């Protein structure tokens, strides 16, 4: 930021805005940003934030620019009717009229129905300061000191009739409606506005305050005064005090108190000053004193501070240094320790001048007694003083330890008495002994005025240099601060190192009865619990340093005092006072802002109440949350992106930067960010932002369902198509196979028929015999329920039933006379020969059955196996009756065709003997219903012998 600040304001979101001649700056607690990309804002004179949170920026040469959420809403300048582009101040009355004070007059601006200038007051030139109250009153002061008043947008005569001849330099209304004015002679006027007119309440001056520029009204009716010579404050009783601001005391024009309670002052010459709340009070700064303090002690209502240059006695209430007999005596003497005993005596240990005892006599005068080597002390260089239970005073120094009683030295202990190192740094009375910590010899225990024990590294100490021994009433043990760490000894005398404590360069410890311990060291002050220390836990302890308002450096081997929880710390620049029970002044209020996010390098607005959408193509998301913190605290921040992060991340606010996420999966996320209480991790403030990465169309559920259904349909179609193709191929193959089979069957049938005709052709009397037998057999089989396939097999079987006759000589086969027994025997062999011939014909199932068994008789008297009844295969029984029927109804070589009636009688007569009775009945029914018509059948087979084969 530039070196000057003309004005400062805070918008509703908590951000600070600073107007300078270099332009407008924004501050978020960590960095200043110049709003350089706004052409209408180059040199800023004044700032104003209205009730709606709009930021009005008055410039030196560009009129007014109005911002909403950091975006320019409007520009008001000479082109739009403003009297001048040089704006000096801006206020708003209760009616919504904005008063713009310029070098050429006052312009009234209204936002109703759009930004427009409603009235100009050209007679009021060079306005320097304006203010408005809650009752419609507006007052303005010009550079010439003139005072003008307005009521509801109309100018009126000055109501300060008695002071019309007085020039005024600045003006401000307080929250309760009082009018504060300042004149060039540095007088402050306070008026109360009554129905009868203004009434002067107070007129006064503040010493050291000159050139008053503004007033700022704080809580409890307190008033800050900003001037050319510094800052002052006065309360409701008009008790005024000039604030110590070091070198920041020139041309202070304005101030504000931010949302965390920090004070901000702007100076047109020096820039900005921030004053933060802190429990650490730098007492020497208030009296403009600097010194290295070695010891503090409260005595007689005053704070005694032992320094390298003597004794400083501070009157805290009046913020003054007291000079007296003691301070004069100890001038330029290095004071190492101060101690008030139970008799209200002040003991002073010095380097080079021994020990001093100071008491107040009955007349109120100081009575001083000195002790030195001449009085029996072991030298004149002492560091520590301790009062023992028996009333004696123990003093420790470079050459040993002495016990004093009353005004005399009673006992001295040196190396000759058993000290491992007589240079003594600290003392502690514990249990039944006095313990002496040395500079390299560990700890010596004095009991009954004898050194009875030495404790060193061999006993568990981390070092033999003992800086401090501190009794802990909470555990009834003793903490030991060594040159390289902290140790602890229990009431039983067990010593152990606390090597998990995170810091080693420590100076001192202060332990409260409740178990809270302060460890003082070069890093600052660690706050720990006695229990955690003793258990040697490895944990994070609160460190109080400059980030918590403790800006000073502690002094090693110093002795701070504690009074009513107020600890007076010895520091390199003086004394710092802190209340140990109220040291945690961490801010409990933080503003968190996440107005925009960066998506693949492009910024986008984000709103906490809306869902922020990420496109499916998003590769990288960058979040940069702003946490507005103007305090000295550095709180912990916890953040996580729920849905992506396995666990939250915690860091200090000062370490928080940009948060990046890459290649997020399509889903809904919640970005959570919280400010934590540094002491216990409780959430102080939190915010959630919902972020949704949209899915590609192909990732959406409906699209997936569509794809699945489409895939299923395609799969079904492919399955149908493949099945259809395969079926067509199968059908085509089956067609070809069927046609081939038909051809084969036809060929077989034709072959069988040819064989049968060949057999029948040997005897003209048996022409077409096999054909007719097959016809009769099929007729009977159909009546029995044979399938078409079985009927076809039976037909082929019947056609070949006499194939064995091929092997019978013609002389026997065609012999017209009766055959001899021998010839008959040969004739009967045709059945076995036929079966032998047909056993190699596999195209027809059981084809040999008809040839082998068709001469078997139902009663078992047939040939060649003598089978009877059901033993004879049914196909053979059918062929047998059909063969006999055809033989009777056909012409034979040895006889003529028999009459049909005779044939029927023969069938009936031989039913049960030669033929199966059931088959006889079927054959007779076929003859009776005309299915078997011998005459027609003879005619049919004669004309078309191959039909139905």
ZAMARGU-4260 file (C-alpha; in steps of 0.2 Angstrom, whole numbers, plus 5000, padded with zeros to 4 digits):
<rodrens>
0) 5000/5000/5000 | 5005/5018/4997 | 5012/5029/5012 | 4996/5039/5014 | 4978/5035/5018
5) 4964/5048/5017 | 4950/5037/5023 | 4945/5020/5029 | 4929/5010/5029 | 4922/4993/5032
10) 4909/4985/5021 | 4896/4973/5027 | 4906/4958/5022 | 4920/4963/5034 | 4932/4969/5021
15) 4942/4985/5024 | 4943/4998/5011 | 4957/5012/5011 | 4956/5027/5000 | 4973/5034/4995
20) 4980/5046/4982 | 4986/5030/4973 | 4969/5023/4972 | 4957/5012/4981 | 4964/4997/4991
25) 4955/4982/4998 | 4962/4973/5013 | 4957/4956/5019 | 4968/4954/5034 | 4983/4946/5025
30) 4986/4957/5010 | 4982/4974/5002 | 4975/4974/4984 | 4974/4989/4973 | 4958/4990/4963
35) 4969/4996/4948 | 4957/4990/4934 | 4943/5003/4938 | 4947/5018/4928 | 4935/5030/4937
40) 4944/5027/4954 | 4962/5034/4953 | 4964/5046/4968 | 4952/5043/4983 | 4948/5057/4995
45) 4934/5050/5005 | 4924/5034/5007 | 4906/5030/5013 | 4896/5014/5016 | 4877/5016/5016
50) 4864/5005/5025 | 4863/4993/5010 | 4881/4990/5010 | 4886/5000/4995 | 4903/5008/4995
55) 4903/5026/4989 | 4921/5031/4983 | 4924/5050/4982 | 4939/5054/4971 | 4949/5069/4968
60) 4946/5070/4950 | 4934/5057/4945 | 4918/5060/4954 | 4910/5046/4964 | 4910/5027/4960
65) 4897/5016/4968 | 4902/4998/4972 | 4891/4983/4976 | 4901/4967/4981 | 4916/4974/4973
70) 4908/4978/4956 | 4905/4995/4950 | 4886/4999/4950 | 4886/5018/4945 | 4898/5032/4942
75) 4892/5050/4946 | 4902/5064/4939 | 4901/5081/4931 | 4894/5073/4915 | 4879/5067/4925
80) 4876/5083/4934 | 4888/5083/4949 | 4895/5100/4953 | 4913/5095/4953 | 4923/5079/4951
85) 4933/5083/4966 | 4923/5075/4981 | 4927/5079/4999 | 4914/5070/5009 | 4898/5059/5008
90) 4884/5057/5020 | 4866/5051/5019 | 4851/5057/5029 | 4836/5047/5035 | 4826/5051/5019
95) 4838/5042/5008 | 4846/5059/5001 | 4864/5057/4998 | 4874/5073/5001 | 4890/5075/4990
100) 4902/5088/4996 | 4913/5095/4982 | 4924/5109/4979 | 4910/5118/4970 | 4896/5114/4981
105) 4884/5101/4988 | 4874/5090/4977 | 4860/5079/4982 | 4858/5062/4975 | 4843/5050/4975
110) 4844/5032/4971 | 4825/5031/4970 | 4820/5026/4952 | 4839/5026/4947 | 4854/5037/4951
115) 4850/5055/4949 | 4855/5072/4955 | 4840/5080/4963 | 4847/5097/4969 | 4863/5107/4969
120) 4869/5120/4982 | 4882/5130/4973 | 4884/5143/4987 | 4892/5130/4998 | 4909/5128/4991
125) 4925/5118/4997 | 4916/5107/5009 | 4928/5098/5020 | 4917/5088/5032 | 4899/5083/5034
130) 4889/5073/5046 | 4871/5067/5048 | 4861/5061/5063 | 4846/5049/5065 | 4833/5064/5065
135) 4835/5070/5047 | 4849/5084/5052 | 4864/5086/5041 | 4878/5098/5045 | 4893/5103/5034
140) 4909/5113/5037 | 4919/5121/5023 | 4937/5125/5022 | 4934/5143/5028 | 4926/5136/5044
145) 4908/5140/5039 | 4894/5129/5046 | 4879/5124/5036 | 4863/5115/5041 | 4851/5104/5032
150) 4834/5097/5036 | 4826/5084/5025 | 4836/5090/5010 | 4833/5109/5013 | 4846/5121/5019
155) 4842/5131/5034 | 4851/5145/5044 | 4864/5140/5057 | 4856/5135/5073 | 4872/5140/5083
160) 4867/5158/5083 | 4879/5162/5098 | 4894/5155/5088 | 4890/5162/5071 | 4907/5171/5071
165) 4917/5155/5076 | 4925/5145/5063 | 4924/5126/5064 | 4936/5113/5057 | 4926/5097/5058
170) 4909/5091/5064 | 4902/5074/5068 | 4885/5068/5076 | 4886/5055/5089 | 4875/5040/5090
175) 4864/5048/5103 | 4862/5064/5092 | 4874/5075/5101 | 4884/5087/5089 | 4903/5087/5091
180) 4913/5102/5083 | 4931/5107/5084 | 4938/5124/5080 | 4955/5129/5073 | 4960/5134/5091
185) 4958/5115/5095 | 4943/5118/5106 | 4930/5104/5107 | 4911/5109/5107 | 4898/5097/5112
190) 4880/5102/5109 | 4864/5093/5113 | 4849/5096/5101 | 4834/5101/5111 | 4816/5107/5104
195) 4821/5125/5109 | 4837/5124/5100 | 4855/5118/5102 | 4862/5118/5120 | 4881/5119/5123
200) 4885/5104/5135 | 4904/5105/5135 | 4918/5115/5129 | 4936/5109/5132 | 4953/5106/5125
205) 4964/5090/5126 | 4983/5094/5129 | 4994/5089/5115 | 4980/5087/5103 | 4980/5100/5089
210) 4972/5101/5072 | 4957/5090/5075 | 4951/5081/5060 | 4937/5069/5066 | 4928/5061/5080
215) 4924/5043/5081 | 4911/5036/5094 | 4914/5020/5103 | 4904/5010/5115 | 4900/5016/5133
220) 4900/5034/5126 | 4918/5035/5123 | 4925/5046/5110 | 4941/5045/5100 | 4948/5061/5093
225) 4959/5061/5077 | 4971/5075/5075 | 4986/5082/5066 | 4997/5078/5082 | 4990/5061/5087
230) 4975/5052/5094 | 4966/5055/5110 | 4951/5047/5119 | 4939/5054/5132 | 4925/5045/5142
235) 4908/5050/5146 | 4915/5060/5161 | 4926/5069/5149 | 4942/5062/5156 | 4954/5063/5142
240) 4970/5054/5138 | 4982/5055/5123 | 4985/5038/5116 | 5003/5031/5114 | 5005/5027/5096
245) 5024/5028/5095 | 5028/5038/5079 | 5011/5037/5072 | 5006/5054/5077 | 5004/5065/5062
250) 4989/5070/5051 | 4977/5057/5057 | 4961/5060/5048 | 4949/5045/5051 | 4947/5029/5061
255) 4935/5014/5063 | 4933/4999/5074 | 4932/4983/5063 | 4920/4969/5067 | 4933/4961/5078
260) 4935/4976/5089 | 4952/4982/5082 | 4956/5000/5080 | 4961/5007/5063 | 4968/5025/5060
265) 4971/5033/5043 | 4984/5046/5041 | 4986/5056/5025 | 5005/5056/5028 | 5009/5040/5037
270) 4997/5027/5030 | 4988/5015/5042 | 4989/5011/5060 | 4980/4996/5068 | 4978/4994/5087
275) 4973/4976/5092 | 4965/4970/5107 | 4978/4961/5119 | 4979/4956/5137 | 4997/4959/5136
280) 4999/4977/5143 | 5016/4985/5139 | 5018/4995/5154 | 5034/5004/5149 | 5027/5009/5133
285) 5013/5019/5142 | 5026/5029/5151 | 5038/5030/5136 | 5052/5020/5145 | 5063/5006/5139
290) 5074/4995/5149 | 5080/4977/5151 | 5070/4971/5167 | 5077/4957/5177 | 5064/4956/5191
295) 5047/4963/5196 | 5039/4964/5213 | 5023/4973/5219 | 5026/4982/5236 | 5017/4996/5244
300) 5005/4998/5230 | 5019/5001/5217 | 5028/4990/5205 | 5046/4988/5208 | 5056/4984/5192
305) 5074/4978/5194 | 5084/4983/5178 | 5102/4983/5173 | 5103/5001/5177 | 5094/5002/5193
310) 5077/5002/5201 | 5062/5009/5191 | 5047/5011/5203 | 5030/5012/5193 | 5014/5020/5198
315) 5002/5009/5187 | 4986/5019/5191 | 4994/5036/5186 | 5006/5029/5174 | 5020/5038/5181
320) 5038/5033/5187 | 5041/5037/5206 | 5058/5043/5211 | 5063/5040/5230 | 5077/5036/5242
325) 5078/5017/5236 | 5079/5021/5217 | 5092/5035/5220 | 5102/5023/5231 | 5102/5009/5217
330) 5105/5020/5202 | 5116/5012/5190 | 5117/4996/5200 | 5112/4980/5191 | 5097/4972/5201
335) 5094/4953/5199 | 5080/4949/5210 | 5067/4957/5221 | 5057/4948/5235 | 5044/4954/5248
340) 5044/4943/5263 | 5030/4938/5275 | 5035/4953/5286 | 5032/4965/5271 | 5051/4968/5269
345) 5058/4971/5252 | 5074/4961/5248 | 5085/4966/5233 | 5098/4955/5226 | 5111/4965/5215
350) 5126/4961/5205 | 5141/4968/5214 | 5133/4977/5228 | 5126/4962/5238 | 5109/4962/5247
355) 5098/4975/5252 | 5083/4974/5264 | 5070/4988/5264 | 5057/4991/5277 | 5044/5005/5280
360) 5046/5012/5298 | 5032/5019/5308 | 5034/5036/5301 | 5032/5030/5283 | 5050/5032/5279
365) 5061/5019/5270 | 5074/5010/5281 | 5087/5002/5271 | 5099/4988/5277 | 5113/4982/5266
370) 5122/4965/5267 | 5139/4962/5258 | 5154/4951/5259 | 5160/4962/5274 | 5145/4956/5283
375) 5149/4938/5280 | 5140/4935/5263 | 5149/4924/5250 | 5153/4938/5239 | 5143/4953/5232
380) 5135/4945/5217 | 5118/4937/5220 | 5104/4931/5209 | 5090/4924/5219 | 5081/4927/5236
385) 5069/4914/5245 | 5060/4915/5261 | 5061/4899/5271 | 5047/4892/5282 | 5057/4896/5298
390) 5058/4915/5293 | 5075/4915/5287 | 5080/4922/5270 | 5090/4912/5258 | 5101/4921/5245
395) 5110/4913/5231 | 5125/4920/5222 | 5140/4917/5211 | 5150/4911/5226 | 5137/4901/5236
400) 5122/4902/5247 | 5118/4912/5263 | 5105/4911/5276 | 5100/4927/5284 | 5090/4930/5300
405) 5084/4947/5305 | 5099/4959/5301 | 5113/4946/5302 | 5120/4932/5291 | 5117/4916/5300
410) 5124/4902/5289 | 5135/4902/5273 | 5137/4887/5261 | 5151/4886/5248 | 5160/4873/5238
415) 5170/4868/5254 | 5153/4863/5262 | 5149/4851/5248 | 5143/4860/5233 | 5147/4852/5217
420) 5147/4870/5209 | 5145/4885/5221 | 5138/4896/5207 | 5120/4896/5212 | 5106/4901/5201
425) 5090/4897/5210 | 5082/4892/5226 | 5067/4881/5232 | 5061/4876/5249 | 5052/4859/5246
430) 5047/4847/5259 | 5060/4846/5273 | 5075/4854/5263 | 5081/4869/5254 | 5086/4865/5236
435) 5100/4875/5227 | 5101/4874/5208 | 5118/4877/5201 | 5127/4882/5185 | 5134/4865/5181
440) 5134/4856/5198 | 5116/4850/5197 | 5105/4852/5213 | 5111/4852/5231 | 5099/4848/5245
445) 5102/4857/5262 | 5094/4849/5277 | 5097/4854/5295 | 5110/4867/5289 | 5120/4854/5280
450) 5122/4849/5262 | 5115/4831/5262 | 5113/4827/5244 | 5118/4831/5226 | 5106/4827/5211
455) 5113/4827/5194 | 5113/4819/5177 | 5117/4802/5185 | 5100/4803/5194 | 5090/4807/5178
460) 5092/4826/5175 | 5095/4831/5157 | 5108/4844/5162 | 5118/4850/5177 | 5114/4868/5173
465) 5098/4872/5184 | 5089/4888/5179 | 5073/4885/5189 | 5065/4874/5201 | 5046/4876/5203
470) 5034/4868/5215 | 5018/4861/5207 | 5004/4860/5220 | 4993/4851/5208 | 5005/4836/5208
475) 5015/4839/5224 | 5030/4838/5213 | 5044/4849/5206 | 5047/4855/5188 | 5065/4858/5185
480) 5070/4869/5170 | 5088/4865/5164 | 5098/4872/5151 | 5092/4860/5138 | 5075/4855/5143
485) 5062/4851/5157 | 5063/4838/5170 | 5051/4832/5184 | 5054/4825/5201 | 5040/4817/5211
490) 5036/4818/5229 | 5045/4802/5231 | 5061/4809/5223 | 5060/4800/5206 | 5067/4811/5193
495) 5063/4810/5174 | 5066/4819/5158 | 5051/4827/5150 | 5059/4825/5133 | 5043/4826/5123
500) 5040/4844/5127 | 5043/4853/5110 | 5055/4867/5116 | 5072/4866/5125 | 5077/4884/5128
505) 5066/4888/5142 | 5069/4900/5157 | 5055/4898/5170 | 5039/4891/5174 | 5023/4897/5183
510) 5011/4884/5190 | 4993/4887/5195 | 4984/4876/5208 | 4972/4871/5195 | 4986/4862/5185
515) 4989/4875/5172 | 5008/4879/5168 | 5016/4893/5159 | 5033/4889/5152 | 5043/4905/5149
520) 5057/4904/5136 | 5065/4912/5121 | 5050/4907/5109 | 5037/4915/5120 | 5025/4907/5133
525) 5019/4889/5131 | 5003/4885/5140 | 5002/4867/5146 | 4993/4856/5159 | 5004/4849/5173
530) 4996/4832/5170 | 5001/4831/5151 | 5019/4837/5156 | 5021/4824/5169 | 5014/4810/5157
535) 5027/4816/5145 | 5014/4817/5131 | 5019/4821/5114 | 5006/4834/5109 | 5004/4852/5103
540) 5005/4865/5116 | 4998/4883/5114 | 5012/4895/5111 | 5009/4913/5116 | 5020/4925/5105
545) 5018/4940/5094 | 5003/4932/5085 | 4994/4933/5102 | 4999/4950/5106 | 5015/4946/5116
550) 5027/4956/5106 | 5042/4957/5119 | 5056/4945/5122 | 5058/4937/5139 | 5074/4939/5149
555) 5083/4923/5154 | 5087/4921/5173 | 5074/4934/5177 | 5061/4934/5191 | 5043/4939/5187
560) 5030/4942/5201 | 5012/4936/5202 | 4999/4946/5210 | 4980/4941/5209 | 4983/4932/5193
565) 4992/4947/5186 | 5009/4941/5180 | 5022/4955/5178 | 5034/4948/5165 | 5052/4954/5163
570) 5056/4958/5145 | 5069/4966/5135 | 5060/4983/5133 | 5051/4984/5150 | 5037/4975/5159
575) 5023/4966/5151 | 5007/4963/5162 | 4995/4949/5158 | 4981/4941/5168 | 4984/4922/5168
580) 4966/4918/5169 | 4961/4930/5155 | 4976/4928/5143 | 4966/4920/5129 | 4959/4935/5120
585) 4957/4925/5104 | 4944/4933/5093 | 4928/4923/5093 | 4922/4931/5077 | 4928/4928/5059
590) 4921/4932/5042 | 4923/4919/5029 | 4921/4923/5011 | 4921/4912/4995 | 4914/4923/4982
595) 4922/4915/4967 | 4931/4899/4962 | 4943/4895/4948 | 4938/4882/4936 | 4951/4876/4923
600) 4959/4894/4925 | 4943/4904/4923 | 4935/4912/4938 | 4916/4910/4942 | 4905/4917/4955
605) 4899/4905/4969 | 4885/4907/4982 | 4884/4898/4998 | 4865/4896/4996 | 4866/4889/4979
610) 4873/4873/4971 | 4888/4877/4961 | 4888/4867/4945 | 4904/4860/4937 | 4903/4854/4919
615) 4908/4836/4915 | 4923/4842/4906 | 4930/4851/4922 | 4948/4845/4925 | 4954/4857/4939
620) 4944/4866/4953 | 4953/4879/4964 | 4946/4887/4979 | 4953/4902/4988 | 4943/4906/5003
625) 4945/4922/5012 | 4945/4923/5031 | 4945/4941/5036 | 4956/4941/5052 | 4963/4958/5058
630) 4967/4952/5075 | 4984/4946/5081 | 4978/4928/5082 | 4982/4915/5070 | 4968/4902/5072
635) 4967/4885/5065 | 4957/4881/5050 | 4949/4865/5045 | 4943/4861/5028 | 4937/4846/5018
640) 4928/4842/5002 | 4916/4829/5008 | 4914/4816/4994 | 4932/4817/4990 | 4944/4819/5005
645) 4946/4805/5016 | 4949/4816/5031 | 4949/4835/5035 | 4964/4845/5033 | 4970/4857/5047
650) 4982/4871/5046 | 4985/4889/5053 | 4976/4903/5045 | 4993/4910/5040 | 4997/4894/5031
655) 4980/4893/5021 | 4982/4896/5003 | 4974/4890/4987 | 4965/4873/4988 | 4965/4863/4972
660) 4956/4847/4967 | 4959/4838/4950 | 4949/4826/4940 | 4934/4825/4952 | 4921/4812/4948
665) 4904/4816/4943 | 4894/4818/4960 | 4889/4830/4973 | 4902/4837/4985 | 4901/4849/5000
670) 4916/4860/5003 | 4917/4863/5022 | 4928/4876/5031 | 4929/4880/5049 | 4938/4891/5061
675) 4944/4882/5076 | 4946/4888/5094 | 4965/4886/5096 | 4963/4879/5114 | 4951/4865/5112
680) 4947/4863/5093 | 4929/4869/5095 | 4922/4877/5079 | 4920/4896/5080 | 4913/4899/5063
685) 4910/4887/5048 | 4903/4888/5031 | 4897/4875/5018 | 4897/4876/4999 | 4888/4863/4988
690) 4897/4859/4972 | 4890/4847/4960 | 4900/4840/4945 | 4888/4836/4932 | 4889/4819/4922
695) 4891/4817/4904 | 4875/4812/4895 | 4883/4795/4893 | 4885/4795/4912 | 4867/4799/4917
700) 4856/4785/4923 | 4843/4787/4910 | 4856/4787/4897 | 4864/4771/4904 | 4847/4764/4905
705) 4844/4769/4887 | 4861/4761/4882 | 4857/4745/4891 | 4840/4744/4883 | 4847/4748/4866
710) 4861/4735/4869 | 4848/4723/4874 | 4838/4726/4859 | 4854/4725/4848 | 4859/4709/4857
715) 4841/4702/4855 | 4842/4707/4836 | 4859/4700/4834 | 4854/4684/4843 | 4838/4683/4832
720) 4848/4687/4816 | 4862/4674/4821 | 4849/4662/4826 | 4839/4665/4810 | 4854/4663/4799
725) 4859/4648/4808 | 4841/4642/4807 | 4840/4645/4789 | 4857/4636/4787 | 4850/4622/4797
730) 4834/4622/4788 | 4843/4623/4771 | 4854/4609/4777 | 4839/4599/4783 | 4831/4603/4767
735) 4845/4596/4758 | 4847/4582/4770 | 4828/4578/4768 | 4829/4579/4750 | 4844/4568/4750
740) 4835/4557/4763 | 4820/4556/4752 | 4831/4552/4737 | 4839/4539/4747 | 4822/4532/4753
745) 4815/4533/4736 | 4831/4524/4730 | 4829/4512/4744 | 4811/4510/4740 | 4814/4508/4722
750) 4828/4496/4726 | 4817/4486/4737 | 4803/4486/4725 | 4814/4481/4711 | 4821/4467/4722
755) 4803/4462/4726 | 4798/4463/4708 | 4813/4453/4703 | 4808/4439/4716 | 4790/4440/4710
760) 4795/4440/4691 | 4803/4422/4693 | 4785/4416/4695 | 4771/4423/4683 | 4758/4417/4695
765) 4766/4428/4710 | 4767/4444/4700 | 4765/4459/4711 | 4763/4447/4726 | 4775/4457/4737
770) 4767/4473/4732 | 4750/4467/4737 | 4756/4459/4753 | 4764/4476/4758 | 4747/4485/4754
775) 4737/4473/4765 | 4750/4474/4779 | 4749/4493/4779 | 4730/4493/4780 | 4731/4481/4795
780) 4745/4491/4803 | 4735/4507/4802 | 4720/4499/4811 | 4733/4495/4825 | 4738/4513/4826
785) 4755/4512/4818 | 4763/4528/4814 | 4767/4534/4796 | 4785/4530/4799 | 4782/4512/4806
790) 4769/4509/4792 | 4783/4514/4779 | 4795/4502/4788 | 4782/4488/4788 | 4779/4491/4770
795) 4797/4489/4765 | 4798/4473/4777 | 4783/4466/4768 | 4790/4469/4750 | 4806/4459/4755
800) 4797/4445/4765 | 4800/4433/4750 | 4818/4439/4745 | 4824/4422/4751 | 4816/4413/4736
805) 4830/4420/4725 | 4840/4406/4732 | 4827/4393/4728 | 4829/4383/4712 | 4817/4387/4698
810) 4813/4368/4697 | 4806/4369/4714 | 4799/4387/4714 | 4790/4384/4698 | 4785/4366/4700
815) 4766/4364/4697 | 4765/4347/4705 | 4766/4344/4724 | 4783/4346/4731 | 4792/4331/4738
820) 4797/4332/4756 | 4815/4336/4751 | 4809/4349/4739 | 4797/4356/4753 | 4812/4357/4765
825) 4822/4367/4752 | 4807/4378/4749 | 4805/4382/4768 | 4823/4387/4768 | 4819/4403/4759
830) 4814/4411/4776 | 4831/4409/4783 | 4840/4413/4767 | 4830/4429/4766 | 4834/4434/4784
835) 4853/4430/4780 | 4852/4441/4764 | 4843/4456/4773 | 4854/4456/4789 | 4866/4468/4780
840) 4852/4480/4775 | 4853/4493/4788 | 4842/4507/4780 | 4826/4498/4786 | 4824/4494/4805
845) 4822/4475/4808 | 4819/4472/4790 | 4824/4453/4792 | 4809/4450/4804 | 4796/4449/4790
850) 4807/4437/4780 | 4812/4426/4795 | 4795/4424/4804 | 4781/4427/4791 | 4778/4408/4790
855) 4777/4406/4809 | 4759/4401/4815 | 4749/4407/4830 | 4748/4390/4837 | 4766/4386/4835
860) 4765/4374/4821 | 4774/4385/4808 | 4792/4386/4803 | 4806/4389/4805 | 4807/4392/4824
865) 4790/4386/4829 | 4786/4402/4838 | 4768/4404/4844 | 4756/4418/4850 | 4764/4434/4855
870) 4782/4426/4853 | 4780/4430/4835 | 4784/4448/4831 | 4769/4458/4827 | 4776/4464/4811
875) 4779/4445/4806 | 4761/4440/4811 | 4754/4455/4800 | 4764/4450/4785 | 4760/4432/4788
880) 4741/4435/4787 | 4743/4447/4773 | 4754/4434/4764 | 4741/4420/4766 | 4727/4431/4761
885) 4736/4436/4745 | 4740/4418/4742 | 4722/4413/4743 | 4716/4427/4732 | 4729/4425/4719
890) 4732/4413/4705 | 4746/4400/4709 | 4755/4388/4698 | 4748/4374/4707 | 4730/4381/4708
895) 4718/4395/4703 | 4712/4410/4713 | 4700/4405/4727 | 4683/4412/4730 | 4682/4427/4742
900) 4669/4419/4753 | 4680/4404/4754 | 4694/4414/4759 | 4685/4423/4772 | 4679/4406/4779
905) 4697/4400/4779 | 4702/4415/4788 | 4689/4412/4802 | 4693/4394/4803 | 4712/4397/4805
910) 4709/4411/4817 | 4719/4407/4833 | 4728/4392/4825 | 4737/4399/4810 | 4733/4418/4812
915) 4732/4430/4826 | 4713/4431/4830 | 4715/4450/4832 | 4722/4452/4815 | 4709/4441/4808
920) 4696/4452/4814 | 4705/4468/4807 | 4707/4460/4790 | 4689/4454/4789 | 4683/4472/4794
925) 4694/4479/4781 | 4686/4467/4768 | 4669/4471/4775 | 4671/4490/4774 | 4678/4489/4756
930) 4695/4495/4761 | 4702/4479/4754 | 4695/4476/4737 | 4704/4462/4729 | 4698/4466/4711
935) 4702/4484/4712 | 4719/4481/4721 | 4724/4469/4707 | 4719/4482/4694 | 4728/4496/4704
940) 4744/4487/4706 | 4743/4481/4688 | 4742/4499/4681 | 4753/4508/4694 | 4764/4496/4703
945) 4776/4509/4711 | 4762/4520/4719 | 4765/4524/4737 | 4782/4515/4738
</rodrens>
